[in-house]
């Protein structure tokens, strides 16, 4: 099969996917995650000593929350000694932003492909700047995690239409209202809540007050779609981008589940006072799956309010977004931001186009404090290095 034919097939499979939110399960049931096992965002770590404090503390908090240790210090030792087994979220069939951890007892949202039989699961995002996904854990965060499992998740499922809730129309509505669907999800969250008229007032207000909660559903929808292109021999379409705070990695359709890596970059953008760029953790999380799908930093030219919030020069952000759009082989039939014009949003991120352009891929990201205790300190732009895409192409 020629590369052109392979890429056409990959994009067709991606665009034929219809992600629908249908229910919820515990991670033990959904993913087969057993006691003593945790999922983590980003690609796998070669050895435990590589794990940055943000990720290590998030893992330790999850282990403590599950009751596997008596304190955070003990939980960290279990992880570093290999007593707790770690799995990359992507390999489990889920995704989570930043240092997002998946533990057996937590509730996951089930997202099915209405046009096939594939399934992925989304984590429920916490609120606030101090959260487990930023490496923080204490009694207040423990209450937040329990609130998600006990109130938010069950309330959402109870309010779902019998046929489930299609996610792509919500993403499209959000983008039409200026979302990039990575760091800005205001429009999509309003569209989400509007489709659930039976929601409890308390839950509705919580969701509208925490619009970034929608990111996790967008990430899962992107993974469900992109995974369908994995394994197409000869295809240079990217099926995942992830970062673990040490390395950034990409997966390419023609090489299946292999990761091709380079050093993670340092995000730049807007830091919440009194924090400075030197406080920032190198880029991490599964959330760049939305850039691989054609959202986030690849539609920077359609999200002017986000550029303002990130302290980015609009002229530069717009120009970069338009260059990113050219790295895709096709056009999304549903997502059509007004500022993107006739080109719309891209579909099918082509590693060959990235290498030919010689420019790293723009990622819109949150920024965690590198100490793994302070939490969320800013939003900005990170990069997926060209070297990742070069290595992926070499494997073809």
VOGU-3710 file (C-alpha; in Angstrom, 3 decimals, decimal comma):
1> xxxxxxxxxx> 0,000/0,000/0,000  1,390/3,416/-0,939  1,848/6,018/1,776  -0,774/8,244/0,145  -3,314/5,418/0,126  -2,393/4,455/3,701  -2,828/8,043/4,900  -6,164/8,386/3,118  -7,374/5,224/4,860  -6,093/6,480/8,239
11> xxxxxxxxxx> -7,928/9,792/7,933  -11,102/8,043/6,797  -11,039/5,835/9,887  -10,378/8,804/12,195  -13,244/10,845/10,746  -15,662/7,900/10,669  -15,445/7,576/14,464  -18,458/8,820/16,457  -17,506/9,177/20,160  -20,525/9,004/22,492
21> xxxxxxxxxx> -20,515/9,324/26,283  -22,671/6,450/27,515  -21,921/5,605/31,136  -19,341/5,057/33,851  -17,342/2,255/35,460  -14,658/1,987/38,093  -11,157/1,712/36,685  -10,859/-1,798/38,101  -13,870/-2,853/36,035  -13,213/-0,749/32,944
31> xxxxxxxxxx> -9,478/-1,302/32,580  -8,824/-4,407/34,662  -6,627/-2,282/36,933  -5,808/-4,312/40,053  -4,791/-3,297/43,558  -1,153/-2,235/43,555  -1,341/-0,979/39,969  -1,642/2,659/38,798  -1,953/4,336/35,428  -0,085/7,566/34,735
41> xxxxxxxxxx> -0,181/10,224/32,042  2,526/10,353/29,410  4,760/7,697/27,939  6,314/5,011/30,185  9,334/5,785/32,376  12,457/3,762/31,664  13,163/3,609/35,412  11,522/4,918/38,570  14,365/7,338/39,276  13,301/9,333/36,187
51> xxxxxxxxxx> 9,878/10,196/37,601  9,683/13,949/38,294  8,296/15,162/41,660  4,984/16,276/40,135  4,254/12,794/38,806  5,729/10,954/41,795  3,602/12,938/44,243  0,460/12,407/42,150  1,125/8,667/42,101  1,807/8,679/45,844
61> xxxxxxxxxx> -1,405/10,601/46,512  -3,376/8,070/44,483  -1,771/5,157/46,351  -2,555/6,788/49,691  -6,129/7,463/48,601  -6,508/3,779/47,747  -5,256/2,846/51,220  -2,027/1,163/50,107  0,249/3,244/52,342  0,051/5,072/55,645
71> xxxxxxxxxx> 1,487/8,362/54,437  2,850/10,064/51,323  6,461/9,222/52,166  5,613/5,546/52,432  3,656/5,680/49,186  6,588/7,279/47,369  8,893/4,531/48,605  6,525/1,832/47,329  6,575/3,456/43,878  10,338/3,998/43,739
81> xxxxxxxxxx> 10,965/0,449/44,952  8,688/-0,984/42,275  6,179/-2,357/44,772  3,439/-0,459/42,939  3,282/-1,336/39,236  2,953/1,576/36,813  1,241/1,610/33,422  1,028/4,365/30,812  -2,591/5,497/30,510  -2,557/5,115/26,721
91> xxxxxxxxxx> -1,758/1,425/27,097  -4,686/0,973/29,485  -7,232/2,605/27,164  -7,602/5,956/28,876  -6,021/9,428/28,945  -5,594/12,110/31,609  -4,079/15,610/31,588  -0,915/16,797/33,326  0,258/14,267/35,966  -3,132/12,565/35,854
101> xxxxxxxxxx> -3,197/9,214/37,672  -5,701/6,389/37,275  -6,317/4,242/40,376  -8,502/1,123/40,575  -11,226/2,618/42,772  -11,941/5,793/40,813  -14,871/6,319/38,486  -14,155/6,591/34,749  -16,534/7,815/32,054  -17,173/5,296/29,261
111> xxxxxxxxxx> -17,006/6,612/25,693  -17,990/4,321/22,831  -17,672/4,563/19,076  -21,229/4,572/17,750  -19,888/3,661/14,310  -17,938/0,659/15,606  -17,205/-1,287/18,778  -14,208/0,596/20,207  -14,235/1,988/23,763  -12,042/4,399/25,725
121> xxxxxxxxxx> -12,468/5,894/29,186  -12,121/9,480/30,412  -11,034/10,516/33,879  -13,070/13,066/35,837  -11,116/16,317/36,194  -10,810/17,974/39,591  -11,289/21,684/40,241  -8,802/24,269/41,473  -5,106/24,979/41,217  -4,186/22,431/43,886
131> xxxxxxxxxx> -5,242/19,054/42,530  -3,876/15,537/42,239  -3,096/16,020/38,539  -0,653/18,787/39,575  1,067/16,584/42,166  -0,895/17,753/45,215  -2,598/15,562/47,802  -4,048/16,373/51,226  -7,369/16,007/53,039  -9,034/18,730/50,945
141> xxxxxxxxxx> -7,962/17,079/47,680  -9,093/13,708/49,039  -12,555/15,222/49,512  -12,460/16,547/45,921  -11,640/13,100/44,575  -14,459/11,539/46,583  -16,838/14,277/45,378  -16,072/13,373/41,768  -16,736/9,679/42,373  -19,750/10,149/44,650
151> xxxxxxxxxx> -21,539/13,174/43,168  -20,261/14,494/39,819  -19,898/11,210/37,918  -23,155/9,583/39,048  -25,093/12,822/38,451  -23,767/13,084/34,905  -24,695/9,496/34,135  -28,175/9,919/35,571  -28,729/12,991/33,368  -27,445/11,382/30,129
161> xxxxxxxxxx> -29,942/10,786/27,314  -30,834/7,117/26,911  -28,907/6,981/23,638  -25,833/8,638/25,155  -24,287/12,045/24,454  -22,331/12,530/21,179  -19,153/14,501/21,890  -18,009/15,792/18,503  -20,961/18,221/18,115  -20,094/19,681/21,537
171> xxxxxxxxxx> -16,452/20,102/20,529  -17,566/21,775/17,299  -19,830/24,168/19,208  -17,018/25,032/21,583  -14,590/25,746/18,746  -17,221/27,919/17,051  -17,302/29,961/20,277  -13,537/30,440/20,436  -12,363/27,304/22,300  -9,164/25,582/21,286
181> xxxxxxxxxx> -10,529/22,575/23,271  -7,260/22,268/25,176  -6,696/25,264/27,431  -10,051/26,919/26,701  -13,251/24,862/27,009  -15,810/27,499/28,007  -18,049/27,079/24,973  -17,897/23,285/24,973  -18,739/23,096/28,668  -21,822/25,290/28,176
191> xxxxxxxxxx> -22,857/23,088/25,236  -22,267/19,984/27,402  -24,393/21,273/30,283  -27,126/22,418/27,902  -27,528/18,853/26,618  -28,126/17,585/30,179  -31,263/19,428/31,356  -31,824/16,952/34,175  -28,568/17,783/35,948  -28,783/18,711/39,621
201> xxxxxxxxxx> -28,321/22,456/40,113  -25,268/21,890/42,319  -23,550/19,788/39,668  -24,459/22,168/36,851  -22,927/25,088/38,721  -19,809/23,068/39,506  -19,358/22,177/35,826  -19,901/25,723/34,574  -17,462/26,970/37,190  -14,841/24,425/36,046
211> xxxxxxxxxx> -14,990/24,451/32,230  -11,615/22,683/31,922  -13,457/19,577/33,123  -14,607/19,171/29,503  -11,019/18,698/28,301  -11,013/15,114/29,567  -13,986/14,180/27,351  -12,362/15,860/24,337  -9,140/13,952/24,999  -10,968/10,624/25,169
221> xxxxxxxxxx> -12,880/11,403/21,969  -9,593/12,204/20,223  -7,951/8,996/21,451  -10,924/6,882/20,411  -10,719/8,369/16,909  -6,947/8,329/16,448  -6,511/4,791/17,773  -8,561/3,568/14,811  -5,701/4,555/12,491  -3,079/2,678/14,508
231> xxxxxxxxxx> -1,415/-0,194/12,680  -2,135/0,923/9,098  1,037/-0,192/7,371  2,970/2,635/5,720  0,861/5,458/7,143  2,672/8,563/8,407  -0,364/9,888/10,300  0,287/10,632/13,990  -2,014/8,758/16,381  -0,828/10,131/19,750
241> xxxxxxxxxx> 1,369/12,766/21,375  2,180/12,488/25,087  4,687/13,925/27,584  5,781/12,618/30,985  7,776/15,594/32,246  11,016/14,070/30,947  10,293/13,100/27,344  7,779/13,979/24,659  6,726/11,050/22,506  4,639/10,463/19,399
251> xxxxxxxxxx> 3,006/7,401/17,910  2,704/7,006/14,152  0,010/4,878/12,513  2,434/2,691/10,564  4,392/1,695/13,694  1,457/0,843/15,968  2,036/1,331/19,714  5,727/2,316/19,648  6,747/5,690/21,077  9,330/7,916/19,371
261> xxxxxxxxxx> 10,789/10,375/21,844  12,867/13,452/22,495  13,358/15,659/25,537  10,201/17,424/26,767  10,238/21,188/26,312  9,757/23,942/28,887  6,386/25,712/28,461  6,309/29,490/28,099  3,323/31,764/28,564  1,374/33,273/31,457
271> xxxxxxxxxx> 2,466/32,416/35,018  0,133/33,144/37,902  1,840/35,574/40,336  4,219/35,197/42,093  5,453/32,294/39,955  8,096/32,600/37,241  9,161/30,515/34,227  11,957/28,914/36,252  9,284/27,392/38,538  7,652/25,473/35,676
281> xxxxxxxxxx> 7,774/21,718/35,211  8,857/20,559/31,727  5,826/19,615/29,670  3,742/16,632/30,761  0,400/14,892/30,282  -1,710/12,986/27,752  -3,591/16,127/26,719  -1,599/16,766/23,515  -3,781/14,024/22,017  -6,080/16,929/21,083
291> xxxxxxxxxx> -3,293/18,548/19,038  -2,782/15,213/17,261  -6,495/15,328/16,443  -6,327/18,888/15,040  -7,298/21,049/18,012  -5,408/22,903/20,749  -2,288/24,625/19,464  -3,028/23,596/15,886  -6,051/25,955/15,847  -4,318/28,769/17,721
301> xxxxxxxxxx> -5,465/31,113/14,938  -9,099/30,489/15,942  -8,776/31,228/19,690  -7,874/34,905/20,188  -9,135/35,115/23,770  -6,870/32,241/24,755  -3,867/33,980/23,201  -4,650/37,033/25,326  -4,906/34,955/28,515  -1,600/33,222/27,764
311> xxxxxxxxxx> 0,162/36,525/27,135  0,860/35,526/23,531  1,250/38,079/20,750  -1,898/37,609/18,642  -0,221/38,203/15,293  2,405/35,593/16,090  -0,100/33,101/17,528  -2,363/33,467/14,481  0,515/32,972/12,056  1,740/29,900/13,957
321> xxxxxxxxxx> -1,751/28,395/14,043  -2,108/28,778/10,277  1,261/27,077/9,766  0,172/24,239/12,064  -2,993/23,787/9,992  -0,873/23,022/6,939  0,600/19,938/8,647  -2,670/17,998/8,230  -3,578/16,000/5,149  -7,340/16,549/5,376
331> xxxxxxxxxx> -10,072/18,773/6,751  -12,501/17,982/9,550  -16,069/17,954/8,176  -17,684/19,079/11,442  -15,241/21,425/13,191  -15,166/24,758/11,381  -13,909/27,766/13,392  -14,874/31,045/11,730  -11,380/32,514/12,012  -9,916/29,507/10,203
341> xxxxxxxxxx> -11,800/30,406/7,022  -12,279/27,884/4,243  -9,416/25,693/5,541  -11,350/24,821/8,694  -9,706/22,485/11,213  -7,231/19,864/10,077  -7,590/16,090/10,161  -4,705/13,652/9,871  -1,498/15,115/11,326  1,227/13,990/8,912
351> xxxxxxxxxx> 4,674/13,326/10,399  6,174/13,834/6,961  4,700/17,334/6,754  6,046/18,205/10,217  9,555/17,093/9,252  9,393/18,910/5,925  8,306/22,117/7,675  11,098/21,733/10,214  8,995/23,380/12,913  7,950/21,833/16,254
361> xxxxxxxxxx> 4,238/21,267/16,798  2,553/23,876/19,017  0,883/22,501/22,178  -1,405/24,546/24,434  -0,739/23,334/27,950  -1,167/23,887/31,646  1,987/24,451/33,683  2,656/22,683/36,983  5,188/23,801/39,575  8,249/21,609/39,350
371> xxxxxxxxxx> 8,280/21,085/43,131  5,274/18,751/42,876  3,554/20,449/45,813  2,516/23,966/44,794  0,169/22,904/41,974  -1,025/24,683/38,831  0,974/27,867/38,181  0,191/28,920/34,608  -0,911/28,248/31,040  1,140/28,542/27,914
381> xxxxxxxxxx> 2,743/26,936/24,898  4,996/23,876/24,782  6,401/22,139/21,708  6,457/18,608/20,339  10,035/18,447/18,968  10,639/17,723/15,286  13,046/14,970/16,379  10,103/12,860/17,580  8,544/12,957/14,117  11,882/12,295/12,414
391> xxxxxx> 12,384/9,162/14,497  8,837/8,008/13,743  9,371/8,425/10,018  12,644/6,526/10,191  10,733/3,566/11,628  8,559/3,441/8,509
//
